Amino acid sequence: MCGISGYLDLHKGVDKHILKEMTDMISYRGPDDEGFALISASKTLFAKGKDSCVTGDEKYLCDCDEQGFFLGLGHRRLSILDLSPLGHQPMEKHGRVMVYNGEVYNFIELRAELEAQGYTFSSSCDSEVILSAYDYWGSQCVHHFNGMWALAIYDPKKKTLFLSRDRFGVKPLYYYKDGEKLIFASEIKQILCDPAVPRIVNAEILAHYVKFNFREYSEETFFQGIHALRGGCSMTVDLDPEGGNIRKMNIHRYYDLNAHVKAQPCQNSAELVGDALRKAIRLRMRSDVKVGSCLSGGLDSSSIVGIICDELKQIHKDPENLTTVSIGFPDDKDINEIGFCHQVTDFCRCEEHIITPDIDSVLQHLEQIIWHQDEPLPHLGVEVSYAVFKGAADKGCGVFFDGQGGDEGLAGYYGYYAHYLWSILTRKGIRKFGAELNKIVASSGMTRKLAILYTLYFNIASVRIWGTSIRRNKYMSRRLRRSVNTKNLHMFFSSKDGTGRQLEDYLYGSLPGILHWEDRNSMASSVETRLPFLDYEYVEKVLSVDLNEKIKDGYTKVPLREYMKGLLPDEVIWRKNKLGFPAPTGRWFWEIPREYFMNLLDQPRSAEFFNLNKIKNDYMRKCGNEEMMAKFILVELWMRKFDMRTAQ
């Protein structure tokens, strides 16, 4: 796990000071090592920094006075596999130079396959395997990777720059292009190191976030002109260094989840899903540093802990070697999951660490979290994720498992009940609908009214749009309301069945946003997060299971529940309420000191986007929609932190 920087300018050449600043800015992503490569038409010059672990005769980047370099690459390393200097980057092999962030978990199998073709290796890290895989398979090498990655490889013979991001976009990669200049990086703030990059709010993206909570659904970001390379995509840039121009820049989707999914009946869905998850976990246990796991007390994270501990027992290792980190809210019994966490750690005999965030920790960390996230937070509850990874780092965990992606594959969100019930209603009639509704109310903790409202909300586009408009429009300015463009949101409002909703969540719905704050919060504490529910082989298998196999007798995630029998306490396996690391965000909002809130209302930068009178009046009367008032806080702090401007 690392951070990368890239600066390409075929007219003026590399600005090494900007390259250094870009790389230094994300030192937390890779505190163990740093390195640089300056590339011209005739040579590559490697350079080091104050944190470099190499011992050769490389110059410090600041001492490199040579001219004529059109491409600069920077790297910060968090050492996870092969902790020696042999994993130093930028790495050169087969005449190509690479910077890479992530882990290719099946690198051992790939190395053996490549060795059979005559390739040799000097390290035991996955970076070297990637370069040899690129040499052998070219850009098609990504089809052979099982893991998470964001990488850039320069080929001086072909004069091409190849960038790629893993299938689901676990690792971030952003870029900015202006004429013959191309800047790319792990985080948006790195691109902003170039003063020529404008800091202008993308009003349409902001409007869709404020009104619908939609984000990360396209290549556009909250910054005009800065784009994300989408998960499952690669970019090839053909260069003409002598002519000083970019010949062609092509973005290609190499992985289409839709093409790999065909829901069908399964004789033993529990075995299919469970075995695929176990394989994914086993693959992700490969590490040369301490491994831990998030534990919310819900089914997904508990299943990961249960399987890891079972795997440790099978290789005669003590489960106490596994550290778990959980969140507790003793004063909020409705969302406090510590009782379930205790049951899991007692059953599995692993180490337990409890953290209890409060409004003081929220205010202490809020601006720092916004800086790490680069874009407005979805809600104040992101503090929970930030606290978990900070706790993992405090316990010495360099690798940390998490359950992101479990709900999307196993239909765990309450919204999936809506599609299930709608299918029952339209195919089998009102009587069968009522029977299934009763089962869901009995097994999920949902009320009958809420289940019916969800069914209407998630299946009738006009209801969804009307519902959000009623609750949120009055807090938005006229300009922001006019910036909403539902034509660009057609993927959210088109009719779809349960599997279609799952694909939506994987590709542009819930998951991309979750992965955004998962990456930034984990990297802020120099912790590598590993997500077995996003193993592509697991995802393809779990999506092949029909929705009716996942929702039975009112329970979601039935195949996983059945597989985990004997590996977790029954009270955890068959718990009825779904929470998922909740936070008392409503209470936290009203606990924010009045002086803090009023200071944000004093000449706010976000005035063009919000109805400030409505926000101020509701706040003073202690009523109204605290979610929307919290969004004002989050947008205002973001605009101040990144010195954002509105388009003229």
C-alpha positions as CSV (number, residue, x, y, z in Angstrom):
1,M,0.0,0.0,0.0
2,C,1.5,3.3,-1.1
3,G,0.9,6.6,-2.8
4,I,1.9,7.7,-6.3
5,S,2.5,10.9,-8.1
6,G,3.0,11.6,-11.8
7,Y,3.8,14.9,-13.7
8,L,3.9,14.9,-17.5
9,D,4.6,18.1,-19.4
10,L,5.8,17.8,-23.0
11,H,6.2,21.6,-23.4
12,K,7.8,23.0,-20.3
13,G,9.1,19.7,-18.8
14,V,8.8,18.4,-15.3
15,D,8.6,20.8,-12.4
16,K,10.6,18.8,-9.8
17,H,9.5,21.1,-7.0
18,I,5.8,20.3,-7.7
19,L,6.6,16.6,-8.0
20,K,8.4,16.7,-4.7
21,E,5.5,18.6,-3.0
22,M,3.0,16.1,-4.5
23,T,4.9,13.2,-3.1
24,D,5.7,14.7,0.3
25,M,2.0,15.7,0.8
26,I,1.0,12.0,1.1
27,S,3.9,10.8,3.3
28,Y,1.3,9.1,5.6
29,R,0.4,6.8,2.7
30,G,4.0,5.5,2.7
31,P,6.1,6.5,5.7
32,D,8.7,3.7,5.1
33,D,10.3,4.8,1.8
34,E,10.2,7.4,-1.0
35,G,11.7,7.6,-4.5
36,F,11.5,9.5,-7.7
37,A,12.2,8.9,-11.4
38,L,12.8,11.7,-14.0
39,I,12.4,10.5,-17.6
40,S,13.6,12.1,-20.9
41,A,13.6,10.8,-24.4
42,S,17.1,9.3,-23.9
43,K,17.4,8.3,-20.2
44,T,15.8,7.7,-16.8
45,L,17.3,9.3,-13.8
46,F,16.4,7.9,-10.4
47,A,16.4,10.2,-7.3
48,K,15.8,9.9,-3.6
49,G,14.4,11.8,-0.7
50,K,15.1,12.1,3.0
51,D,13.0,9.0,3.7
52,S,14.5,6.8,1.0
53,C,15.8,3.4,2.1
54,V,18.1,2.9,-0.9
55,T,21.8,3.1,-0.3
56,G,23.1,3.6,-3.8
57,D,24.6,6.7,-5.4
58,E,21.3,8.3,-6.4
59,K,21.1,12.0,-6.1
60,Y,18.5,13.8,-4.0
61,L,15.7,15.1,-6.2
62,C,16.4,18.7,-5.1
63,D,20.0,18.2,-6.4
64,C,19.0,17.0,-9.9
65,D,19.8,19.9,-12.2
66,E,19.6,18.2,-15.5
67,Q,17.1,19.5,-18.0
68,G,14.9,17.8,-20.7
69,F,12.8,15.6,-18.5
70,F,9.2,15.5,-19.6
71,L,7.9,12.9,-17.1
72,G,8.4,12.7,-13.4
73,L,7.2,9.8,-11.1
74,G,7.1,9.9,-7.3
75,H,6.3,7.2,-4.8
76,R,5.8,6.7,-1.1
77,R,5.9,3.2,0.3
78,L,4.1,1.5,3.1
79,S,6.0,-1.8,3.4
80,I,3.7,-4.8,3.7
81,L,5.4,-7.5,1.6
82,D,9.2,-7.9,1.5
83,L,10.1,-5.2,3.9
84,S,13.6,-4.9,2.4
85,P,14.8,-2.1,0.0
86,L,14.2,-4.6,-2.9
87,G,10.6,-3.3,-3.0
88,H,11.8,0.3,-3.5
89,Q,9.9,2.3,-6.1
90,P,9.9,3.7,-8.7
91,M,10.9,0.2,-9.9
92,E,12.6,-0.5,-13.2
93,K,12.5,-3.9,-14.9
94,H,12.5,-5.1,-18.6
95,G,13.3,-1.5,-19.5
96,R,10.1,-0.1,-18.1
97,V,9.5,2.1,-15.0
98,M,6.6,1.7,-12.6
99,V,5.0,3.4,-9.6
100,Y,2.3,1.3,-8.0
101,N,-0.2,1.5,-5.0
102,G,-2.0,-1.6,-3.7
103,E,-1.6,-5.4,-3.4
104,V,-1.9,-8.1,-6.0
105,Y,-2.7,-11.0,-3.6
106,N,-2.2,-13.8,-6.1
107,F,1.4,-12.7,-6.8
108,I,2.9,-16.0,-5.6
109,E,0.9,-17.9,-8.2
110,L,1.6,-15.4,-10.9
111,R,5.3,-15.5,-10.1
112,A,5.4,-19.3,-10.5
113,E,3.5,-19.0,-13.8
114,L,6.0,-16.4,-15.1
115,E,9.0,-18.4,-13.8
116,A,7.8,-21.3,-15.9
117,Q,8.1,-18.9,-18.9
118,G,11.7,-18.1,-18.0
119,Y,11.3,-14.9,-15.9
120,T,13.5,-14.5,-12.8
121,F,12.9,-12.4,-9.7
122,S,15.2,-10.8,-7.1
123,S,12.6,-9.9,-4.5
124,S,9.6,-11.4,-2.8
125,C,7.3,-8.5,-3.4
126,D,4.4,-8.2,-5.8
127,S,5.7,-5.1,-7.5
128,E,8.3,-7.0,-9.4
129,V,5.7,-9.6,-10.5
130,I,3.5,-6.8,-11.9
131,L,6.3,-5.5,-14.2
132,S,7.1,-9.0,-15.5
133,A,3.4,-9.7,-16.0
134,Y,3.2,-6.5,-18.0
135,D,6.2,-7.6,-20.0
136,Y,4.6,-11.0,-20.8
137,W,0.9,-10.1,-21.2
138,G,1.0,-6.3,-22.0
139,S,-2.0,-4.3,-20.9
140,Q,-4.0,-7.5,-20.6
141,C,-2.0,-8.4,-17.5
142,V,-4.7,-6.8,-15.3
143,H,-7.0,-9.7,-16.2
144,H,-4.6,-12.0,-14.3
145,F,-4.5,-9.9,-11.1
146,N,-6.6,-10.6,-8.0
147,G,-6.2,-7.6,-5.8
148,M,-6.4,-3.8,-5.6
149,W,-4.2,-1.4,-7.4
150,A,-3.6,1.9,-9.0
151,L,-0.4,1.9,-11.1
152,A,1.5,3.7,-13.8
153,I,4.1,2.1,-16.2
154,Y,6.2,4.0,-18.7
155,D,7.5,2.2,-21.7
156,P,10.4,4.2,-23.3
157,K,10.5,2.0,-26.4
158,K,6.9,2.4,-27.2
159,K,6.7,5.9,-25.7
160,T,3.5,5.0,-23.9
161,L,2.3,5.6,-20.4
162,F,-0.1,2.9,-19.0
163,L,-2.3,3.7,-16.0
164,S,-4.7,1.2,-14.5
165,R,-7.1,0.9,-11.5
166,D,-8.5,-2.3,-10.0
167,R,-11.8,-3.7,-10.9
168,F,-13.9,-2.1,-8.2
169,G,-11.8,1.0,-7.6
170,V,-10.6,0.1,-4.1
171,K,-7.4,2.1,-4.8
172,P,-7.8,5.7,-6.0
173,L,-6.3,7.3,-9.1
174,Y,-7.0,10.9,-10.3
175,Y,-5.8,12.9,-13.2
176,Y,-5.9,16.4,-14.7
177,K,-5.2,17.2,-18.3
178,D,-4.5,20.6,-19.8
179,G,-3.1,20.6,-23.3
180,E,0.2,18.6,-23.3
181,K,0.3,18.4,-19.5
182,L,-1.1,15.4,-17.6
183,I,-0.9,15.2,-13.8
184,F,-2.0,12.0,-12.0
185,A,-2.0,11.0,-8.4
186,S,-3.5,8.9,-5.6
187,E,-5.3,11.9,-4.1
188,I,-6.8,15.1,-5.5
189,K,-4.8,17.4,-3.2
190,Q,-1.6,16.3,-4.8
191,I,-2.8,17.6,-8.2
192,L,-3.6,20.9,-6.6
193,C,0.1,21.4,-5.8
194,D,0.3,22.8,-9.3
195,P,-0.9,26.4,-9.0
196,A,-2.1,26.3,-12.6
197,V,-4.8,23.8,-11.6
198,P,-8.1,25.8,-10.9
199,R,-9.9,25.2,-7.6
200,I,-13.5,25.6,-8.8
201,V,-16.5,23.8,-7.4
202,N,-18.2,21.4,-9.7
203,A,-21.7,22.7,-9.0
204,E,-23.6,19.7,-10.6
205,I,-21.7,17.1,-8.6
206,L,-22.2,19.2,-5.4
207,A,-25.9,19.5,-6.1
208,H,-26.4,15.8,-6.6
209,Y,-24.5,15.2,-3.3
210,V,-26.6,17.7,-1.3
211,K,-29.9,16.6,-2.7
212,F,-29.6,12.9,-3.3
213,N,-26.4,11.8,-1.5
214,F,-25.1,10.6,-4.9
215,R,-21.3,10.8,-5.3
216,E,-18.6,8.8,-7.1
217,Y,-21.0,7.8,-9.8
218,S,-19.0,9.1,-12.7
219,E,-15.4,10.2,-13.6
220,E,-16.2,13.7,-12.5
221,T,-15.2,15.0,-9.0
222,F,-16.2,17.9,-6.8
223,F,-13.3,19.8,-8.5
224,Q,-13.9,21.1,-12.1
225,G,-11.4,19.6,-14.5
226,I,-10.1,16.9,-12.1
227,H,-11.3,13.4,-13.0
228,A,-11.1,9.9,-11.5
229,L,-10.0,6.9,-13.5
230,R,-13.0,4.6,-12.8
231,G,-12.6,1.2,-11.3
232,G,-12.1,-1.5,-13.9
233,C,-10.5,1.0,-16.4
234,S,-7.1,1.5,-17.8
235,M,-5.7,4.5,-19.6
236,T,-3.0,4.4,-22.4
237,V,-1.3,7.7,-23.3
238,D,0.7,7.7,-26.5
239,L,3.5,10.3,-26.4
240,D,5.6,12.1,-28.9
241,P,8.4,13.6,-26.8
242,E,10.3,14.9,-29.8
243,G,7.2,16.7,-31.2
244,G,6.2,17.8,-27.7
245,N,2.6,16.5,-27.8
246,I,0.3,13.8,-26.6
247,R,-0.7,11.8,-29.7
248,K,-3.6,10.0,-28.1
249,M,-5.1,9.3,-24.7
250,N,-7.5,6.4,-24.5
251,I,-9.5,5.1,-21.6
252,H,-10.6,1.5,-21.9
253,R,-12.9,-0.5,-19.6
254,Y,-11.2,-3.9,-19.2
255,Y,-13.7,-5.3,-16.7
256,D,-17.4,-5.2,-17.0
257,L,-19.2,-6.7,-14.0
258,N,-22.4,-7.0,-16.0
259,A,-20.8,-9.4,-18.4
260,H,-19.8,-11.7,-15.6
261,V,-23.2,-11.9,-13.8
262,K,-26.0,-14.3,-14.5
263,A,-28.3,-15.0,-11.6
264,Q,-29.5,-18.5,-11.5
265,P,-30.7,-21.2,-9.0
266,C,-28.0,-22.8,-6.9
267,Q,-28.2,-26.2,-5.1
268,N,-26.0,-25.1,-2.3
269,S,-25.6,-21.4,-2.2
270,A,-24.2,-21.4,1.3
271,E,-21.2,-23.6,0.2
272,L,-20.7,-21.5,-3.0
273,V,-20.7,-18.2,-1.1
274,G,-18.8,-19.4,2.0
275,D,-16.0,-21.2,0.2
276,A,-15.4,-18.2,-2.1
277,L,-15.2,-15.9,0.9
278,R,-12.9,-18.2,2.7
279,K,-10.6,-18.4,-0.3
280,A,-10.6,-14.6,-0.6
281,I,-9.7,-14.2,3.1
282,R,-7.0,-16.8,2.9
283,L,-5.4,-15.0,0.0
284,R,-5.5,-11.7,1.9
285,M,-3.9,-13.1,5.0
286,R,-0.5,-12.9,3.2
287,S,1.5,-10.2,5.0
288,D,4.9,-9.6,6.5
289,V,3.3,-7.2,9.1
290,K,0.7,-7.6,11.9
291,V,-2.8,-8.3,10.7
292,G,-6.0,-7.1,12.5
293,S,-9.7,-6.8,11.6
294,C,-12.6,-4.4,12.1
295,L,-15.4,-5.9,14.1
296,S,-18.8,-4.1,14.1
297,G,-20.8,-7.0,15.5
298,G,-22.7,-7.3,12.3
299,L,-22.6,-10.4,10.1
300,D,-20.0,-9.3,7.5
301,S,-17.2,-8.2,9.8
302,S,-18.0,-11.0,12.3
303,S,-17.8,-13.6,9.5
304,I,-14.4,-12.3,8.5
305,V,-13.1,-12.6,12.1
306,G,-14.7,-16.0,12.4
307,I,-13.1,-17.4,9.2
308,I,-9.7,-15.8,10.0
309,C,-9.6,-17.4,13.4
310,D,-10.7,-20.8,12.0
311,E,-7.9,-20.5,9.4
312,L,-5.3,-19.7,12.2
313,K,-6.4,-22.7,14.1
314,Q,-6.0,-24.9,11.0
315,I,-2.3,-23.8,10.7
316,H,-1.8,-24.2,14.5
317,K,-1.7,-20.5,15.3
318,D,-3.4,-18.9,18.2
319,P,-6.4,-16.7,17.3
320,E,-5.3,-14.3,20.0
321,N,-2.8,-13.1,17.4
322,L,-5.7,-11.4,15.7
323,T,-6.6,-7.9,17.0
324,T,-10.1,-6.6,16.5
325,V,-11.2,-3.0,16.8
326,S,-14.8,-2.1,17.5
327,I,-16.9,1.0,18.2
328,G,-19.1,1.5,21.2
329,F,-21.7,4.0,22.2
330,P,-22.7,3.2,25.8
331,D,-25.1,6.1,26.0
332,D,-27.0,5.1,22.8
333,K,-28.4,1.7,23.4
334,D,-30.2,1.6,20.1
335,I,-27.0,1.7,18.1
336,N,-24.5,0.2,20.6
337,E,-23.2,-3.1,19.2
338,I,-20.6,-3.9,21.8
339,G,-22.6,-6.8,23.2
340,F,-22.4,-8.6,19.8
341,C,-18.7,-7.8,19.5
342,H,-18.1,-9.3,22.9
343,Q,-19.9,-12.5,21.8
344,V,-17.7,-12.8,18.7
345,T,-14.4,-12.2,20.4
346,D,-15.3,-14.6,23.3
347,F,-16.4,-17.3,20.8
348,C,-13.3,-16.9,18.6
349,R,-10.8,-16.2,21.4
350,C,-9.3,-13.1,19.7
351,E,-8.1,-9.8,21.1
352,E,-10.7,-7.0,21.5
353,H,-10.1,-3.3,21.4
354,I,-13.1,-0.9,22.0
355,I,-13.2,2.8,20.9
356,T,-15.9,5.2,22.0
357,P,-16.1,8.4,19.7
358,D,-18.0,11.4,20.9
359,I,-18.6,15.0,19.8
360,D,-15.3,16.0,21.2
361,S,-13.4,13.6,19.0
362,V,-15.6,14.6,16.0
363,L,-14.6,18.3,16.4
364,Q,-11.0,17.4,17.1
365,H,-10.7,15.4,13.9
366,L,-13.3,16.9,11.6
367,E,-11.1,19.3,9.6
368,Q,-8.2,16.8,9.4
369,I,-10.7,14.2,8.0
370,I,-12.0,16.6,5.4
371,W,-8.4,17.3,4.4
372,H,-7.7,13.6,4.0
373,Q,-10.9,13.0,2.2
374,D,-10.4,15.8,-0.4
375,E,-14.1,16.1,-0.9
376,P,-17.1,16.9,1.3
377,L,-17.9,14.1,3.8
378,P,-21.2,12.2,3.4
379,H,-22.0,12.8,7.1
380,L,-20.4,13.4,10.5
381,G,-20.3,9.6,11.0
382,V,-17.1,9.2,9.0
383,E,-15.5,9.9,12.3
384,V,-16.3,6.3,13.2
385,S,-14.2,4.9,10.3
386,Y,-11.4,7.3,11.1
387,A,-11.3,6.2,14.7
388,V,-11.3,2.5,13.8
389,F,-8.2,2.8,11.7
390,K,-6.5,5.1,14.2
391,G,-7.2,2.4,16.7
392,A,-5.8,-0.3,14.4
393,A,-2.6,1.7,14.0
394,D,-2.3,2.3,17.8
395,K,-2.4,-1.5,18.1
396,G,0.4,-2.0,15.6
397,C,-1.7,-3.4,12.8
398,G,-0.2,-2.7,9.4
399,V,-2.9,-4.7,7.6
400,F,-6.6,-4.5,8.6
401,F,-9.5,-6.5,7.3
402,D,-12.9,-4.8,6.7
403,G,-16.3,-5.9,5.6
404,Q,-17.0,-3.4,2.9
405,G,-18.9,-4.9,-0.1
406,G,-20.7,-7.5,2.0
407,D,-24.1,-5.8,1.8
408,E,-23.9,-5.2,-1.9
409,G,-23.3,-8.8,-2.8
410,L,-25.6,-10.5,-0.3
411,A,-28.5,-8.0,-0.5
412,G,-27.9,-6.8,3.1
413,Y,-29.2,-3.2,2.9
414,Y,-32.9,-2.6,3.8
415,G,-33.4,-1.2,0.3
416,Y,-33.1,-4.7,-1.1
417,Y,-36.2,-5.7,0.8
418,A,-37.9,-3.1,-1.4
419,H,-37.0,-4.8,-4.6
420,Y,-37.8,-8.2,-3.2
421,L,-41.2,-7.1,-2.1
422,W,-41.9,-5.3,-5.3
423,S,-41.1,-8.5,-7.2
424,I,-43.4,-10.5,-5.0
425,L,-46.2,-7.9,-5.4
426,T,-45.9,-7.6,-9.2
427,R,-45.5,-11.3,-9.9
428,K,-47.5,-13.1,-7.2
429,G,-50.0,-10.6,-6.0
430,I,-51.1,-8.7,-2.8
431,R,-51.7,-11.8,-0.6
432,K,-48.2,-13.2,-1.1
433,F,-46.8,-9.7,-0.7
434,G,-48.5,-9.4,2.7
435,A,-47.2,-12.8,3.8
436,E,-43.6,-11.8,2.9
437,L,-44.0,-8.4,4.5
438,N,-45.0,-10.0,7.8
439,K,-41.9,-12.2,7.7
440,I,-39.6,-9.2,7.0
441,V,-41.1,-7.2,9.9
442,A,-40.6,-10.2,12.2
443,S,-37.0,-10.9,11.1
444,S,-35.5,-7.5,10.3
445,G,-36.5,-5.0,13.0
446,M,-38.2,-2.9,10.3
447,T,-41.7,-1.6,10.9
448,R,-44.5,-2.5,8.5
449,K,-44.9,1.2,7.6
450,L,-41.1,1.6,6.9
451,A,-41.0,-1.6,4.7
452,I,-43.9,-0.3,2.6
453,L,-42.4,3.2,2.3
454,Y,-39.1,1.6,1.2
455,T,-40.9,-0.5,-1.4
456,L,-42.5,2.6,-3.0
457,Y,-39.4,4.8,-2.6
458,F,-36.9,2.5,-4.3
459,N,-39.2,1.3,-7.1
460,I,-41.0,4.4,-8.2
461,A,-38.6,7.1,-9.5
462,S,-41.1,9.9,-9.1
463,V,-41.7,9.0,-5.4
464,R,-37.9,9.0,-4.8
465,I,-37.4,12.4,-6.5
466,W,-40.4,13.9,-4.8
467,G,-39.4,12.6,-1.4
468,T,-36.0,14.0,-1.5
469,S,-37.2,17.3,-2.9
470,I,-39.7,17.8,0.0
471,R,-37.0,17.1,2.6
472,R,-34.0,18.9,1.1
473,N,-34.9,21.6,-1.6
474,K,-35.7,24.2,1.0
475,Y,-32.1,24.1,2.4
476,M,-30.6,24.5,-1.1
477,S,-30.1,27.8,-2.9
478,R,-31.9,28.5,-6.2
479,R,-28.6,28.1,-8.0
480,L,-27.9,24.7,-6.5
481,R,-31.4,23.5,-7.3
482,R,-30.9,24.5,-10.9
483,S,-27.6,22.6,-11.0
484,V,-29.4,19.3,-10.5
485,N,-29.4,17.4,-13.7
486,T,-31.5,14.2,-13.4
487,K,-30.6,13.2,-17.0
488,N,-27.1,12.4,-15.7
489,L,-28.6,10.4,-12.9
490,H,-30.7,8.1,-15.1
491,M,-28.9,5.0,-13.8
492,F,-30.4,5.6,-10.3
493,F,-33.9,6.2,-11.4
494,S,-34.3,3.5,-14.1
495,S,-36.4,0.4,-13.3
496,K,-34.4,-2.6,-12.2
497,D,-34.8,-5.9,-10.4
498,G,-32.9,-7.0,-7.3
499,T,-29.8,-8.0,-9.2
500,G,-29.9,-4.8,-11.1
501,R,-29.9,-2.9,-7.8
502,Q,-26.9,-4.9,-6.7
503,L,-25.0,-4.0,-9.8
504,E,-26.0,-0.3,-9.3
505,D,-24.5,-0.4,-5.8
506,Y,-21.3,-2.0,-6.9
507,L,-20.7,0.3,-9.9
508,Y,-22.0,3.8,-9.0
509,G,-24.2,3.5,-6.0
510,S,-23.2,2.9,-2.4
511,L,-19.8,1.2,-2.9
512,P,-17.7,3.8,-4.7
513,G,-18.4,6.4,-2.0
514,I,-17.7,3.9,0.8
515,L,-14.4,2.9,-0.8
516,H,-13.4,6.6,-1.1
517,W,-13.6,7.2,2.7
518,E,-12.3,3.7,3.5
519,D,-9.1,4.4,1.6
520,R,-8.5,7.9,2.9
521,N,-9.2,7.0,6.5
522,S,-7.0,3.9,6.5
523,M,-4.2,5.7,4.8
524,A,-4.4,8.6,7.2
525,S,-3.2,6.2,9.8
526,S,-0.8,4.3,7.5
527,V,-2.9,1.2,7.6
528,E,-3.6,-1.1,4.6
529,T,-7.2,-2.2,4.5
530,R,-8.1,-5.5,2.8
531,L,-11.7,-6.2,1.6
532,P,-12.4,-9.9,1.0
533,F,-16.0,-9.2,0.0
534,L,-14.5,-7.4,-3.0
535,D,-12.5,-10.3,-4.3
536,Y,-13.7,-10.3,-7.9
537,E,-14.1,-14.1,-8.0
538,Y,-16.3,-13.9,-4.9
539,V,-18.3,-11.1,-6.3
540,E,-19.1,-12.9,-9.5
541,K,-20.1,-16.0,-7.6
542,V,-22.3,-14.2,-5.1
543,L,-24.1,-12.3,-7.8
544,S,-24.8,-15.5,-9.6
545,V,-27.1,-16.5,-6.6
546,D,-30.7,-15.5,-7.2
547,L,-32.1,-12.8,-4.9
548,N,-34.7,-15.3,-3.6
549,E,-31.8,-17.4,-2.2
550,K,-30.4,-14.4,-0.4
551,I,-33.7,-13.3,1.2
552,K,-35.6,-16.0,2.9
553,D,-38.2,-16.0,5.8
554,G,-37.6,-12.3,6.2
555,Y,-33.8,-12.6,6.6
556,T,-31.2,-11.2,4.2
557,K,-27.7,-12.7,3.6
558,V,-29.1,-16.2,4.1
559,P,-26.2,-18.1,2.3
560,L,-23.6,-16.5,4.6
561,R,-25.7,-17.0,7.7
562,E,-26.0,-20.7,6.9
563,Y,-22.3,-21.1,6.1
564,M,-21.2,-19.5,9.4
565,K,-23.0,-22.0,11.6
566,G,-20.5,-23.3,14.1
567,L,-18.0,-20.5,13.3
568,L,-19.9,-17.7,15.1
569,P,-22.5,-17.5,17.9
570,D,-26.1,-18.1,16.7
571,E,-27.1,-14.8,18.3
572,V,-24.8,-13.0,15.9
573,I,-25.6,-15.1,12.9
574,W,-29.4,-14.6,13.2
575,R,-29.5,-11.1,14.7
576,K,-32.4,-9.2,13.3
577,N,-31.3,-5.5,13.3
578,K,-28.9,-4.2,10.8
579,L,-26.7,-1.2,11.9
580,G,-23.3,-1.4,10.3
581,F,-21.0,0.8,12.4
582,P,-23.7,3.5,13.1
583,A,-23.1,6.8,14.7
584,P,-25.4,9.1,16.6
585,T,-25.0,11.8,14.0
586,G,-28.2,13.6,14.9
587,R,-27.2,14.0,18.5
588,W,-23.7,14.9,17.5
589,F,-25.0,17.7,15.3
590,W,-27.0,19.4,18.2
591,E,-24.0,19.0,20.5
592,I,-21.8,21.2,18.2
593,P,-21.1,24.4,20.1
594,R,-23.2,27.3,18.9
595,E,-20.1,29.5,18.5
596,Y,-18.6,27.0,16.1
597,F,-21.7,26.9,14.0
598,M,-22.2,30.6,13.9
599,N,-18.6,31.2,12.9
600,L,-19.3,29.1,9.8
601,L,-22.3,31.2,9.0
602,D,-20.2,34.4,9.1
603,Q,-19.4,35.2,5.5
604,P,-19.5,31.6,4.3
605,R,-17.8,30.6,1.1
606,S,-20.7,28.3,0.3
607,A,-23.3,31.0,0.4
608,E,-24.2,30.5,-3.3
609,F,-25.2,26.9,-2.6
610,F,-27.4,27.0,0.5
611,N,-30.4,28.8,1.9
612,L,-28.6,30.4,4.8
613,N,-31.7,32.0,6.3
614,K,-33.4,28.6,6.5
615,I,-30.4,27.0,8.0
616,K,-29.8,29.7,10.6
617,N,-33.5,29.9,11.6
618,D,-33.8,26.2,12.0
619,Y,-30.6,26.0,14.0
620,M,-31.6,28.8,16.3
621,R,-35.1,27.1,16.9
622,K,-33.4,23.7,17.3
623,C,-35.6,22.1,14.7
624,G,-35.4,21.1,11.1
625,N,-33.3,18.6,9.1
626,E,-30.0,18.2,10.9
627,E,-28.7,16.1,8.0
628,M,-29.0,19.1,5.7
629,M,-27.6,21.5,8.2
630,A,-24.6,19.2,8.8
631,K,-24.0,19.2,5.0
632,F,-23.7,22.9,5.1
633,I,-21.0,22.5,7.8
634,L,-19.2,19.8,5.7
635,V,-19.3,21.8,2.4
636,E,-18.3,25.0,4.1
637,L,-15.3,23.5,5.9
638,W,-14.3,21.8,2.6
639,M,-14.4,25.0,0.6
640,R,-12.3,26.8,3.3
641,K,-9.8,23.9,3.6
642,F,-9.1,23.7,-0.1
643,D,-9.6,27.4,-0.9
644,M,-12.4,26.6,-3.3
645,R,-14.1,29.1,-5.6
646,T,-17.3,29.2,-7.5
647,A,-17.4,29.5,-11.3
648,Q,-17.7,33.1,-12.5
